[in-house]
Amino acid sequence: MSEAVGQAPAKPLRGLARGVKPPRPELAFSILSPLALLLLWELCSRSGVFDERILPAPTVVFATLVELAREGDLWEHVGQTTWRFALGMLLVTVPGIFLGLCMGMFRWCRVLVQPIVTLIYPLPRIALFPLFLILLGLNEKSNILMIALGPFFTMVISTMGGVLNIDPIYKDVAKSFETRPRDLYLRVMLPAAMPVIMSGVHISIGLALMSTTAVEYLNAEKGLGYLIWQSWQILSLKLSLAALLAAGIMGAVVFALFQRLERHLIPWQGPAR
């Protein structure tokens, strides 16, 4: 009896020791759900539920996208959109996070700046475009500023909220060890607020992508937004949907890269459950 109790099941323990986990079906479902939607769309287009002149089948849209890529036109438009998006995000990431940190840490900074943020943040970005055109002219400067304005205030507000929601015990413990102000902000406050800041950056990326497409509708000669709008104007809907698909793929790639970066920046957060 004692030997039976003392013996442990070898196989489960060896599996646990090696960190082997049972396979999870999340990846399969995340792939099957868009495929099921595309299949339903294909069936509706082929059966006549959708008019193919208005909503072409996914296979037609994908074939158009492949043809654009083969001819080389697609990469030129993708390059222009990527350049505008990247430059807009670079211009606002550091200033937005820095201003949000200052507003969260210092009460007087919050008192002075928050009314301005509250006033400008709800305004439709596209409504400010004519003002930028008057101030900066019909050029790329106004385009980049419009793209940057979209994610800026979201980044400021999310960073400020992340700092304000830090558990006060972190700050109290740091002060009890006589931590210098610089180390308090860089080694305690900033890492504690990083998960919320990263969530704000995630939202800001989506806003910047939408702003880039919107700006290219109005003031561009190259870019995916320009291609979508021009194709719609000449009623080439399969070309418009192909450009829209390319924009969606671009967004998915950007989000995937950011998630990998996020795991390196805040490894203590752990994987999502």
Accessible surface in RSA format (square Angstrom, percent):
REM  Atomic radii and reference values for relative SASA: ProtOr
REM  Chains: A
REM  Algorithm: Lee & Richards
REM  Probe-radius: 1.40
REM  Slices: 20
REM RES _ NUM      All-atoms   Total-Side   Main-Chain    Non-polar    All polar
REM                ABS   REL    ABS   REL    ABS   REL    ABS   REL    ABS   REL
RES MET A   1   189.09  97.9 143.44  94.9  45.64 108.7 121.38 103.2  67.71  89.7
RES SER A   2    93.36  78.9  76.59 102.2  16.77  38.6  54.33 115.7  39.04  54.7
RES GLU A   3   134.04  77.0 126.57  95.8   7.47  17.8  50.51  97.7  83.53  68.2
RES ALA A   4    70.96  65.2  49.05  75.7  21.91  49.8  54.85  77.2  16.12  42.7
RES VAL A   5   112.95  74.3  88.14  79.8  24.81  59.8  94.87  82.4  18.08  49.0
RES GLY A   6    63.79  78.7   0.00   N/A  63.79  78.7  35.21  96.6  28.58  64.0
RES GLN A   7   134.56  75.2 115.91  84.7  18.65  44.4  42.06  89.5  92.50  70.2
RES ALA A   8    60.08  55.2  35.91  55.4  24.17  55.0  39.38  55.5  20.70  54.8
RES PRO A   9    90.87  66.2  77.72  70.9  13.15  47.8  90.19  74.5   0.68   4.2
RES ALA A  10    52.82  48.6  40.85  63.0  11.97  27.2  46.39  65.3   6.43  17.0
RES LYS A  11   165.52  80.8 155.99  95.7   9.53  22.7 100.31  90.3  65.22  69.5
RES PRO A  12    77.16  56.2  64.22  58.5  12.93  47.0  76.05  62.8   1.11   6.9
RES LEU A  13    93.57  52.1  91.14  65.2   2.44   6.1  91.29  64.1   2.28   6.1
RES ARG A  14   122.67  51.5 119.93  61.1   2.75   6.5  50.87  69.5  71.80  43.5
RES GLY A  15    23.57  29.1   0.00   N/A  23.57  29.1  23.03  63.2   0.53   1.2
RES LEU A  16   129.39  72.1 112.32  80.4  17.06  42.9 113.02  79.4  16.37  44.0
RES ALA A  17    90.84  83.5  47.67  73.6  43.17  98.2  60.83  85.7  30.01  79.5
RES ARG A  18   183.58  77.1 148.05  75.5  35.53  84.6  51.11  69.8 132.47  80.3
RES GLY A  19    50.94  62.8   0.00   N/A  50.94  62.8  32.63  89.5  18.31  41.0
RES VAL A  20    98.57  64.9  80.93  73.3  17.64  42.5  86.61  75.3  11.95  32.4
RES LYS A  21   170.03  83.0 150.26  92.2  19.78  47.1  94.15  84.7  75.88  80.8
RES PRO A  22   107.75  78.5  97.17  88.6  10.58  38.5 103.94  85.8   3.80  23.6
RES PRO A  23   134.18  97.8 105.17  95.9  29.01 105.5 116.06  95.8  18.13 112.7
RES ARG A  24   165.92  69.7 141.83  72.3  24.09  57.4  48.47  66.2 117.45  71.2
RES PRO A  25    79.10  57.6  72.28  65.9   6.82  24.8  78.76  65.0   0.34   2.1
RES GLU A  26    99.58  57.2  93.48  70.7   6.10  14.5  67.06 129.7  32.52  26.6
RES LEU A  27   130.64  72.8 125.33  89.7   5.31  13.3 128.69  90.4   1.95   5.2
RES ALA A  28    51.63  47.5  43.67  67.4   7.96  18.1  50.18  70.7   1.44   3.8
RES PHE A  29   135.41  67.7 133.58  82.7   1.83   4.8 133.77  81.1   1.64   4.7
RES SER A  30    66.74  56.4  45.99  61.4  20.75  47.8  48.91 104.1  17.83  25.0
RES ILE A  31    90.94  51.7  88.30  65.8   2.64   6.4  90.75  65.3   0.19   0.5
RES LEU A  32   103.13  57.4 102.05  73.0   1.08   2.7 102.13  71.7   1.00   2.7
RES SER A  33    70.74  59.8  55.68  74.3  15.06  34.7  51.15 108.9  19.59  27.4
RES PRO A  34    64.02  46.7  59.09  53.9   4.93  17.9  63.41  52.3   0.61   3.8
RES LEU A  35    95.90  53.4  92.02  65.8   3.88   9.8  92.35  64.9   3.56   9.6
RES ALA A  36    60.82  55.9  50.49  77.9  10.33  23.5  55.50  78.2   5.32  14.1
RES LEU A  37   118.97  66.3 114.98  82.3   4.00  10.0 118.34  83.1   0.63   1.7
RES LEU A  38    76.42  42.6  75.67  54.1   0.74   1.9  75.88  53.3   0.54   1.4
RES LEU A  39   107.11  59.7 102.88  73.6   4.23  10.6 106.61  74.9   0.50   1.4
RES LEU A  40   105.71  58.9 104.23  74.6   1.48   3.7 105.38  74.0   0.33   0.9
RES TRP A  41    56.91  22.8  54.38  26.3   2.53   5.9  56.53  30.1   0.38   0.6
RES GLU A  42    27.75  15.9  27.75  21.0   0.00   0.0  22.53  43.6   5.22   4.3
RES LEU A  43   102.77  57.2 101.47  72.6   1.29   3.3 101.90  71.6   0.86   2.3
RES CYS A  44    22.46  17.0  21.50  24.0   0.96   2.3   0.94   2.4  21.52  23.2
RES SER A  45     2.35   2.0   0.00   0.0   2.35   5.4   0.00   0.0   2.35   3.3
RES ARG A  46   135.14  56.7 104.84  53.4  30.30  72.1  45.21  61.8  89.93  54.5
RES SER A  47    82.46  69.7  42.56  56.8  39.90  91.9  50.00 106.5  32.45  45.5
RES GLY A  48    56.86  70.1   0.00   N/A  56.86  70.1  30.08  82.5  26.78  60.0
RES VAL A  49   106.55  70.1  75.07  68.0  31.48  75.9  82.49  71.7  24.06  65.2
RES PHE A  50    74.27  37.2  70.04  43.4   4.23  11.0  72.67  44.1   1.59   4.6
RES ASP A  51    56.36  39.5  41.26  41.1  15.11  35.7  27.92  65.7  28.44  28.4
RES GLU A  52    70.90  40.7  61.02  46.2   9.88  23.5  26.50  51.3  44.40  36.2
RES ARG A  53   195.65  82.1 174.73  89.1  20.92  49.8  85.00 116.2 110.65  67.1
RES ILE A  54   119.50  68.0 113.28  84.4   6.22  15.0 113.28  81.6   6.22  16.9
RES LEU A  55    56.50  31.5  56.50  40.4   0.00   0.0  56.50  39.7   0.00   0.0
RES PRO A  56     6.50   4.7   6.50   5.9   0.00   0.0   6.50   5.4   0.00   0.0
RES ALA A  57     0.00   0.0   0.00   0.0   0.00   0.0   0.00   0.0   0.00   0.0
RES PRO A  58    18.42  13.4  14.38  13.1   4.04  14.7  15.97  13.2   2.46  15.3
RES THR A  59    73.89  52.6  65.62  66.5   8.26  19.7  69.31  93.1   4.58   6.9
RES VAL A  60    44.69  29.4  41.38  37.5   3.31   8.0  44.61  38.8   0.08   0.2
RES VAL A  61     5.46   3.6   5.46   4.9   0.00   0.0   5.46   4.7   0.00   0.0
RES PHE A  62   119.46  59.8 119.46  74.0   0.00   0.0 119.46  72.4   0.00   0.0
RES ALA A  63    59.16  54.4  49.35  76.2   9.81  22.3  54.54  76.8   4.62  12.2
RES THR A  64    14.76  10.5  13.29  13.5   1.47   3.5   9.62  12.9   5.13   7.8
RES LEU A  65    14.07   7.8  14.07  10.1   0.00   0.0  14.07   9.9   0.00   0.0
RES VAL A  66    53.42  35.2  51.01  46.2   2.41   5.8  53.03  46.1   0.39   1.1
RES GLU A  67    94.16  54.1  93.35  70.6   0.82   1.9  27.01  52.2  67.16  54.8
RES LEU A  68    17.29   9.6  17.25  12.3   0.04   0.1  17.29  12.1   0.00   0.0
RES ALA A  69    26.57  24.4  19.62  30.3   6.96  15.8  19.82  27.9   6.75  17.9
RES ARG A  70   193.35  81.2 157.54  80.3  35.81  85.3  72.55  99.1 120.80  73.2
RES GLU A  71   109.33  62.8  73.56  55.7  35.77  85.2  40.03  77.4  69.31  56.6
RES GLY A  72    32.60  40.2   0.00   N/A  32.60  40.2  22.84  62.7   9.76  21.9
RES ASP A  73    66.83  46.8  65.93  65.6   0.90   2.1  10.17  23.9  56.66  56.5
RES LEU A  74     8.99   5.0   8.99   6.4   0.00   0.0   8.99   6.3   0.00   0.0
RES TRP A  75   153.32  61.5 145.12  70.2   8.20  19.3 134.04  71.5  19.28  31.3
RES GLU A  76    86.83  49.9  74.83  56.6  12.00  28.6  34.35  66.4  52.49  42.9
RES HIS A  77    13.25   7.2  13.25   9.2   0.00   0.0   2.38   2.4  10.88  12.7
RES VAL A  78    32.50  21.4  32.50  29.4   0.00   0.0  32.50  28.2   0.00   0.0
RES GLY A  79    37.65  46.4   0.00   N/A  37.65  46.4  32.74  89.8   4.91  11.0
RES GLN A  80    63.83  35.7  62.95  46.0   0.87   2.1   1.33   2.8  62.50  47.4
RES THR A  81     5.22   3.7   5.22   5.3   0.00   0.0   5.22   7.0   0.00   0.0
RES THR A  82    58.28  41.5  58.28  59.1   0.00   0.0  53.83  72.3   4.45   6.7
RES TRP A  83   120.71  48.4 114.45  55.4   6.26  14.7  96.08  51.2  24.64  40.0
RES ARG A  84     6.02   2.5   6.02   3.1   0.00   0.0   0.00   0.0   6.02   3.6
RES PHE A  85    16.49   8.2  16.49  10.2   0.00   0.0  16.49  10.0   0.00   0.0
RES ALA A  86    41.19  37.9  37.99  58.6   3.20   7.3  41.05  57.8   0.14   0.4
RES LEU A  87    59.93  33.4  58.50  41.8   1.43   3.6  59.44  41.7   0.49   1.3
RES GLY A  88     0.03   0.0   0.00   N/A   0.03   0.0   0.03   0.1   0.00   0.0
RES MET A  89    19.04   9.9  18.97  12.6   0.07   0.2  19.04  16.2   0.00   0.0
RES LEU A  90   131.89  73.5 117.39  84.0  14.50  36.5 118.21  83.0  13.68  36.8
RES LEU A  91    96.39  53.7  83.30  59.6  13.09  32.9  85.75  60.2  10.64  28.6
RES VAL A  92     8.11   5.3   7.85   7.1   0.26   0.6   8.11   7.0   0.00   0.0
RES THR A  93    37.09  26.4  37.09  37.6   0.00   0.0  32.10  43.1   4.99   7.5
RES VAL A  94   111.04  73.1 108.10  97.9   2.94   7.1 110.49  96.0   0.54   1.5
RES PRO A  95    63.77  46.5  56.02  51.1   7.75  28.2  62.12  51.3   1.65  10.2
RES GLY A  96     0.00   0.0   0.00   N/A   0.00   0.0   0.00   0.0   0.00   0.0
RES ILE A  97    31.09  17.7  31.09  23.2   0.00   0.0  31.09  22.4   0.00   0.0
RES PHE A  98   132.12  66.1 130.68  80.9   1.44   3.7 131.83  79.9   0.29   0.8
RES LEU A  99    43.78  24.4  43.75  31.3   0.03   0.1  43.78  30.7   0.00   0.0
RES GLY A 100     0.00   0.0   0.00   N/A   0.00   0.0   0.00   0.0   0.00   0.0
RES LEU A 101    23.35  13.0  23.35  16.7   0.00   0.0  23.35  16.4   0.00   0.0
RES CYS A 102    24.21  18.3  23.88  26.6   0.33   0.8   4.16  10.5  20.05  21.6
RES MET A 103     0.90   0.5   0.90   0.6   0.00   0.0   0.90   0.8   0.00   0.0
RES GLY A 104     8.82  10.9   0.00   N/A   8.82  10.9   0.00   0.0   8.82  19.8
RES MET A 105    33.52  17.4  10.05   6.7  23.47  55.9   7.18   6.1  26.34  34.9
RES PHE A 106    88.13  44.1  85.38  52.9   2.75   7.2  88.13  53.4   0.00   0.0
RES ARG A 107   151.04  63.4 143.91  73.4   7.13  17.0  52.00  71.1  99.03  60.0
RES TRP A 108   172.18  69.1 171.33  82.9   0.85   2.0 146.08  77.9  26.10  42.4
RES CYS A 109    29.75  22.5  23.49  26.2   6.26  14.7  15.26  38.7  14.49  15.6
RES ARG A 110    51.07  21.4  50.90  25.9   0.17   0.4   6.05   8.3  45.02  27.3
RES VAL A 111    68.22  44.9  55.72  50.4  12.49  30.1  62.28  54.1   5.94  16.1
RES LEU A 112   123.56  68.8 111.36  79.7  12.20  30.7 113.51  79.7  10.05  27.0
RES VAL A 113    34.09  22.4  34.09  30.9   0.00   0.0  34.09  29.6   0.00   0.0
RES GLN A 114    70.01  39.1  70.01  51.2   0.00   0.0  13.53  28.8  56.48  42.8
RES PRO A 115    81.56  59.4  68.78  62.7  12.78  46.5  76.19  62.9   5.37  33.4
RES ILE A 116    98.93  56.3  97.50  72.6   1.42   3.4  98.91  71.2   0.02   0.1
RES VAL A 117     6.24   4.1   6.24   5.6   0.00   0.0   6.24   5.4   0.00   0.0
RES THR A 118    85.88  61.1  77.74  78.8   8.14  19.4  70.23  94.3  15.65  23.7
RES LEU A 119   130.58  72.7 121.79  87.1   8.79  22.1 127.10  89.3   3.49   9.4
RES ILE A 120    52.00  29.6  51.94  38.7   0.06   0.1  51.94  37.4   0.06   0.2
RES TYR A 121    85.42  39.9  81.59  46.4   3.82   9.9  45.71  34.4  39.71  48.9
RES PRO A 122    96.07  70.0  64.40  58.7  31.67 115.1  73.52  60.7  22.55 140.1
RES LEU A 123    75.66  42.1  74.44  53.3   1.23   3.1  74.80  52.5   0.87   2.3
RES PRO A 124    82.61  60.2  71.41  65.1  11.20  40.7  82.61  68.2   0.00   0.0
RES ARG A 125    46.94  19.7  42.57  21.7   4.37  10.4  26.55  36.3  20.39  12.4
RES ILE A 126    82.04  46.7  75.35  56.1   6.69  16.1  75.35  54.3   6.69  18.2
RES ALA A 127    63.96  58.8  37.35  57.6  26.61  60.5  46.69  65.8  17.27  45.7
RES LEU A 128    32.94  18.3  32.58  23.3   0.37   0.9  32.94  23.1   0.00   0.0
RES PHE A 129     9.43   4.7   9.43   5.8   0.00   0.0   9.43   5.7   0.00   0.0
RES PRO A 130    75.62  55.1  73.73  67.2   1.88   6.9  75.04  62.0   0.58   3.6
RES LEU A 131    88.81  49.5  85.63  61.3   3.18   8.0  87.25  61.3   1.56   4.2
RES PHE A 132    21.49  10.8  21.49  13.3   0.00   0.0  21.49  13.0   0.00   0.0
RES LEU A 133    48.85  27.2  41.44  29.7   7.40  18.6  41.72  29.3   7.13  19.2
RES ILE A 134   143.00  81.4 113.52  84.6  29.48  71.0 120.68  86.9  22.31  60.6
RES LEU A 135   122.50  68.2  90.52  64.8  31.98  80.4  93.11  65.4  29.38  79.1
RES LEU A 136    67.33  37.5  50.69  36.3  16.64  41.8  56.25  39.5  11.08  29.8
RES GLY A 137    26.56  32.8   0.00   N/A  26.56  32.8  25.48  69.9   1.08   2.4
RES LEU A 138   133.92  74.6 101.45  72.6  32.47  81.6 101.46  71.3  32.46  87.3
RES ASN A 139    61.53  42.4  51.29  49.6  10.25  24.7  37.57  90.4  23.96  23.2
RES GLU A 140    62.72  36.0  59.86  45.3   2.86   6.8  45.97  88.9  16.75  13.7
RES LYS A 141   145.43  70.9 136.83  84.0   8.60  20.5  85.03  76.5  60.39  64.3
RES SER A 142     0.00   0.0   0.00   0.0   0.00   0.0   0.00   0.0   0.00   0.0
RES ASN A 143     1.95   1.3   1.95   1.9   0.00   0.0   0.00   0.0   1.95   1.9
RES ILE A 144    11.31   6.4  11.31   8.4   0.00   0.0  11.31   8.1   0.00   0.0
RES LEU A 145    72.44  40.3  70.79  50.6   1.65   4.1  71.99  50.6   0.45   1.2
RES MET A 146     3.46   1.8   3.46   2.3   0.00   0.0   3.46   2.9   0.00   0.0
RES ILE A 147     0.00   0.0   0.00   0.0   0.00   0.0   0.00   0.0   0.00   0.0
RES ALA A 148     5.32   4.9   5.29   8.2   0.03   0.1   5.32   7.5   0.00   0.0
RES LEU A 149    25.76  14.3  23.71  17.0   2.06   5.2  25.76  18.1   0.01   0.0
RES GLY A 150     3.22   4.0   0.00   N/A   3.22   4.0   2.66   7.3   0.56   1.2
RES PRO A 151     0.00   0.0   0.00   0.0   0.00   0.0   0.00   0.0   0.00   0.0
RES PHE A 152    41.45  20.7  41.45  25.7   0.00   0.0  41.45  25.1   0.00   0.0
RES PHE A 153    12.90   6.5  12.90   8.0   0.00   0.0  12.90   7.8   0.00   0.0
RES THR A 154    13.12   9.3  11.54  11.7   1.57   3.7  12.51  16.8   0.61   0.9
RES MET A 155     0.15   0.1   0.15   0.1   0.00   0.0   0.15   0.1   0.00   0.0
RES VAL A 156     0.03   0.0   0.03   0.0   0.00   0.0   0.03   0.0   0.00   0.0
RES ILE A 157    64.93  36.9  63.47  47.3   1.45   3.5  63.51  45.7   1.41   3.8
RES SER A 158    22.32  18.9  13.89  18.5   8.43  19.4  22.00  46.8   0.33   0.5
RES THR A 159     0.05   0.0   0.05   0.1   0.00   0.0   0.00   0.0   0.05   0.1
RES MET A 160    17.34   9.0  17.34  11.5   0.00   0.0  17.34  14.7   0.00   0.0
RES GLY A 161    21.41  26.4   0.00   N/A  21.41  26.4  21.41  58.8   0.00   0.0
RES GLY A 162     2.73   3.4   0.00   N/A   2.73   3.4   0.00   0.0   2.73   6.1
RES VAL A 163     6.09   4.0   1.57   1.4   4.53  10.9   1.57   1.4   4.53  12.3
RES LEU A 164    87.00  48.5  57.73  41.3  29.27  73.6  60.43  42.4  26.56  71.5
RES ASN A 165   122.33  84.4  91.81  88.7  30.52  73.5  25.91  62.4  96.42  93.2
RES ILE A 166    20.42  11.6   4.86   3.6  15.56  37.5  10.71   7.7   9.71  26.3
RES ASP A 167    74.68  52.3  66.35  66.0   8.33  19.7  20.76  48.9  53.92  53.8
RES PRO A 168    96.49  70.3  90.65  82.6   5.84  21.2  96.44  79.6   0.05   0.3
RES ILE A 169    98.33  56.0  96.04  71.5   2.29   5.5  97.03  69.9   1.30   3.5
RES TYR A 170   114.78  53.6 110.33  62.8   4.46  11.6  65.45  49.2  49.33  60.8
RES LYS A 171    67.49  32.9  67.49  41.4   0.00   0.0  25.12  22.6  42.36  45.1
RES ASP A 172    86.28  60.4  79.22  78.9   7.06  16.7  26.67  62.8  59.61  59.4
RES VAL A 173    73.13  48.1  70.53  63.8   2.60   6.3  73.12  63.5   0.01   0.0
RES ALA A 174     8.35   7.7   2.65   4.1   5.70  13.0   8.08  11.4   0.27   0.7
RES LYS A 175   119.86  58.5 104.78  64.3  15.08  35.9  63.17  56.9  56.69  60.4
RES SER A 176    85.10  71.9  46.08  61.5  39.02  89.9  52.03 110.8  33.07  46.3
RES PHE A 177   160.86  80.5 135.42  83.9  25.44  66.2 140.58  85.2  20.27  58.0
RES GLU A 178   156.27  89.7 129.94  98.3  26.33  62.7  50.98  98.6 105.30  86.0
RES THR A 179    45.42  32.3  23.08  23.4  22.34  53.2  19.61  26.3  25.80  39.0
RES ARG A 180   156.55  65.7 152.41  77.7   4.13   9.8  64.81  88.6  91.74  55.6
RES PRO A 181    91.49  66.7  90.17  82.2   1.33   4.8  91.49  75.5   0.00   0.0
RES ARG A 182   171.60  72.0 163.60  83.4   8.00  19.0  55.42  75.7 116.18  70.4
RES ASP A 183    27.48  19.2  27.48  27.3   0.00   0.0   2.28   5.4  25.19  25.1
RES LEU A 184    11.49   6.4  11.49   8.2   0.00   0.0  11.49   8.1   0.00   0.0
RES TYR A 185    62.93  29.4  62.29  35.4   0.64   1.7  37.40  28.1  25.53  31.5
RES LEU A 186    96.28  53.6  85.71  61.3  10.57  26.6  85.71  60.2  10.57  28.4
RES ARG A 187   180.00  75.6 158.11  80.6  21.89  52.1  44.83  61.3 135.18  81.9
RES VAL A 188    34.67  22.8  29.24  26.5   5.43  13.1  32.51  28.2   2.16   5.9
RES MET A 189    12.08   6.3  12.08   8.0   0.00   0.0  12.08  10.3   0.00   0.0
RES LEU A 190    45.10  25.1  45.10  32.3   0.00   0.0  45.10  31.7   0.00   0.0
RES PRO A 191    40.18  29.3  38.60  35.2   1.58   5.7  39.88  32.9   0.30   1.8
RES ALA A 192    36.26  33.3   6.35   9.8  29.90  68.0  17.99  25.3  18.27  48.4
RES ALA A 193     0.29   0.3   0.00   0.0   0.29   0.7   0.29   0.4   0.00   0.0
RES MET A 194    27.22  14.1  27.22  18.0   0.00   0.0  20.24  17.2   6.98   9.3
RES PRO A 195    29.84  21.7  25.88  23.6   3.96  14.4  26.87  22.2   2.97  18.5
RES VAL A 196    63.65  41.9  61.78  55.9   1.86   4.5  63.54  55.2   0.11   0.3
RES ILE A 197     0.35   0.2   0.28   0.2   0.08   0.2   0.28   0.2   0.08   0.2
RES MET A 198    10.76   5.6  10.68   7.1   0.08   0.2  10.68   9.1   0.08   0.1
RES SER A 199    60.87  51.4  55.54  74.1   5.33  12.3  31.36  66.8  29.51  41.3
RES GLY A 200     0.88   1.1   0.00   N/A   0.88   1.1   0.50   1.4   0.39   0.9
RES VAL A 201     9.89   6.5   9.89   9.0   0.00   0.0   9.89   8.6   0.00   0.0
RES HIS A 202    56.00  30.6  55.30  38.4   0.70   1.8  30.13  31.1  25.86  30.1
RES ILE A 203   103.67  59.0  95.80  71.4   7.88  19.0 102.32  73.7   1.35   3.7
RES SER A 204     0.00   0.0   0.00   0.0   0.00   0.0   0.00   0.0   0.00   0.0
RES ILE A 205     9.41   5.4   9.41   7.0   0.00   0.0   9.41   6.8   0.00   0.0
RES GLY A 206    17.69  21.8   0.00   N/A  17.69  21.8  17.07  46.8   0.63   1.4
RES LEU A 207    51.79  28.8  50.84  36.4   0.95   2.4  50.89  35.7   0.89   2.4
RES ALA A 208     0.03   0.0   0.03   0.1   0.00   0.0   0.03   0.0   0.00   0.0
RES LEU A 209    26.76  14.9  24.49  17.5   2.27   5.7  24.89  17.5   1.87   5.0
RES MET A 210   122.69  63.5 114.11  75.5   8.58  20.4  77.82  66.2  44.87  59.4
RES SER A 211    15.43  13.0   9.71  13.0   5.72  13.2   6.76  14.4   8.68  12.2
RES THR A 212     0.12   0.1   0.12   0.1   0.00   0.0   0.12   0.2   0.00   0.0
RES THR A 213    28.67  20.4  28.67  29.1   0.00   0.0  17.61  23.6  11.07  16.7
RES ALA A 214    32.89  30.2  31.15  48.1   1.74   4.0  32.02  45.1   0.87   2.3
RES VAL A 215     0.39   0.3   0.39   0.4   0.00   0.0   0.39   0.3   0.00   0.0
RES GLU A 216     0.65   0.4   0.02   0.0   0.63   1.5   0.00   0.0   0.65   0.5
RES TYR A 217    81.15  37.9  66.73  38.0  14.41  37.5  45.11  33.9  36.04  44.4
RES LEU A 218   100.78  56.1  65.94  47.2  34.85  87.6  68.99  48.5  31.79  85.6
RES ASN A 219    22.50  15.5  16.83  16.3   5.68  13.7   4.53  10.9  17.97  17.4
RES ALA A 220    21.99  20.2   0.00   0.0  21.99  50.0   6.81   9.6  15.19  40.2
RES GLU A 221   143.31  82.3 136.91 103.6   6.40  15.2  50.30  97.3  93.02  75.9
RES LYS A 222    78.22  38.2  77.64  47.6   0.59   1.4  40.54  36.5  37.69  40.1
RES GLY A 223     0.00   0.0   0.00   N/A   0.00   0.0   0.00   0.0   0.00   0.0
RES LEU A 224     0.82   0.5   0.82   0.6   0.00   0.0   0.82   0.6   0.00   0.0
RES GLY A 225     0.00   0.0   0.00   N/A   0.00   0.0   0.00   0.0   0.00   0.0
RES TYR A 226    60.56  28.3  60.22  34.3   0.33   0.9  22.51  16.9  38.05  46.9
RES LEU A 227    16.89   9.4  16.89  12.1   0.00   0.0  16.89  11.9   0.00   0.0
RES ILE A 228    13.46   7.7  13.46  10.0   0.00   0.0  13.46   9.7   0.00   0.0
RES TRP A 229    92.48  37.1  92.25  44.7   0.24   0.6  80.98  43.2  11.51  18.7
RES GLN A 230    64.99  36.3  64.95  47.5   0.03   0.1  15.55  33.1  49.43  37.5
RES SER A 231     1.32   1.1   0.65   0.9   0.68   1.6   0.47   1.0   0.86   1.2
RES TRP A 232   132.26  53.1 131.75  63.8   0.51   1.2 106.33  56.7  25.93  42.1
RES GLN A 233    96.26  53.8  67.50  49.3  28.76  68.5  18.80  40.0  77.46  58.8
RES ILE A 234   124.84  71.0  96.76  72.1  28.08  67.7 104.63  75.3  20.21  54.9
RES LEU A 235   137.02  76.3 117.08  83.8  19.94  50.1 117.08  82.2  19.94  53.7
RES SER A 236    30.48  25.8  22.26  29.7   8.22  18.9  20.20  43.0  10.29  14.4
RES LEU A 237    34.42  19.2  31.29  22.4   3.13   7.9  31.29  22.0   3.13   8.4
RES LYS A 238   101.25  49.4  99.87  61.3   1.38   3.3  45.36  40.8  55.89  59.5
RES LEU A 239    37.34  20.8  37.34  26.7   0.00   0.0  37.34  26.2   0.00   0.0
RES SER A 240    11.99  10.1  11.87  15.8   0.12   0.3   1.60   3.4  10.39  14.6
RES LEU A 241    36.88  20.5  34.52  24.7   2.37   6.0  34.58  24.3   2.30   6.2
RES ALA A 242     0.00   0.0   0.00   0.0   0.00   0.0   0.00   0.0   0.00   0.0
RES ALA A 243     0.00   0.0   0.00   0.0   0.00   0.0   0.00   0.0   0.00   0.0
RES LEU A 244    94.52  52.6  90.87  65.0   3.66   9.2  90.88  63.8   3.64   9.8
RES LEU A 245    68.11  37.9  61.69  44.1   6.42  16.1  67.62  47.5   0.49   1.3
RES ALA A 246     8.24   7.6   3.55   5.5   4.68  10.7   5.47   7.7   2.77   7.3
RES ALA A 247    26.27  24.2  17.94  27.7   8.33  18.9  18.66  26.3   7.61  20.2
RES GLY A 248    46.38  57.2   0.00   N/A  46.38  57.2  38.58 105.9   7.80  17.5
RES ILE A 249    87.48  49.8  84.44  62.9   3.04   7.3  86.89  62.6   0.58   1.6
RES MET A 250    20.14  10.4  14.01   9.3   6.13  14.6  17.78  15.1   2.36   3.1
RES GLY A 251     7.76   9.6   0.00   N/A   7.76   9.6   7.76  21.3   0.00   0.0
RES ALA A 252    62.78  57.7  49.50  76.4  13.28  30.2  56.51  79.6   6.27  16.6
RES VAL A 253    79.51  52.3  76.69  69.4   2.82   6.8  79.48  69.1   0.02   0.1
RES VAL A 254    28.38  18.7  26.93  24.4   1.46   3.5  27.52  23.9   0.86   2.3
RES PHE A 255    55.69  27.9  55.69  34.5   0.00   0.0  55.69  33.8   0.00   0.0
RES ALA A 256    51.70  47.5  47.61  73.5   4.08   9.3  49.84  70.2   1.86   4.9
RES LEU A 257   112.34  62.6 107.32  76.8   5.02  12.6 107.62  75.6   4.71  12.7
RES PHE A 258    15.95   8.0  12.00   7.4   3.94  10.3  15.49   9.4   0.45   1.3
RES GLN A 259    81.19  45.4  80.41  58.8   0.78   1.9  13.01  27.7  68.18  51.7
RES ARG A 260   141.00  59.2 140.24  71.5   0.76   1.8  32.69  44.7 108.30  65.6
RES LEU A 261    93.07  51.8  89.77  64.2   3.31   8.3  92.40  64.9   0.68   1.8
RES GLU A 262    39.47  22.7  39.47  29.9   0.00   0.0   7.93  15.3  31.54  25.8
RES ARG A 263   139.97  58.8 129.14  65.8  10.83  25.8  65.29  89.2  74.68  45.3
RES HIS A 264   141.07  77.1 119.33  82.9  21.74  55.6  77.62  80.0  63.44  73.8
RES LEU A 265    78.33  43.6  65.12  46.6  13.20  33.2  67.20  47.2  11.13  29.9
RES ILE A 266     5.78   3.3   3.54   2.6   2.24   5.4   3.54   2.5   2.24   6.1
RES PRO A 267    90.19  65.7  66.87  61.0  23.32  84.8  71.91  59.4  18.28 113.6
RES TRP A 268   144.21  57.9 106.72  51.7  37.48  88.0 109.73  58.5  34.47  55.9
RES GLN A 269   103.02  57.6  77.81  56.9  25.21  60.0  20.47  43.6  82.55  62.6
RES GLY A 270    40.60  50.1   0.00   N/A  40.60  50.1  25.12  68.9  15.48  34.7
RES PRO A 271   119.71  87.2 101.44  92.5  18.27  66.4 107.95  89.1  11.76  73.1
RES ALA A 272    99.69  91.7  66.88 103.2  32.81  74.6  77.49 109.1  22.20  58.8
RES ARG A 273   273.06 114.7 204.64 104.3  68.42 162.9 102.69 140.3 170.38 103.3
END  Absolute sums over single chains surface
CHAIN  1 A    17650.5      15146.5       2504.0      12545.6       5105.0
END  Absolute sums over all chains
TOTAL         17650.5      15146.5       2504.0      12545.6       5105.0
